[in-house]
Amino acid sequence: MEEKKFNILMLFQIVFAILVMLFSIYSKVTENYNLLPLTLILMSVLFLIIGVREYKRTQSLVWGIFYLCISLIIFFSVIGVI
């Protein structure tokens, strides 16, 4: 079996996932939704990183483009809200 390598993209993915969860939990607990655009921008970056990792892992452009499109949709919807 191939041993999984820990690379910098995995580290960024974990960091952004933790940040998204922390901002989301903080907003829900305090009922202060002023951080929602920042949370969505971080989620957009998270999906972008997931797309790059999937492309590098499988060398299939389909999943990379899928996550890139999701990332762009989230990012442009945040720009529309701001």
Salt bridges, closest charged atoms under 4 A:
GLU54 OE1 - ARG57 NH2 2.82
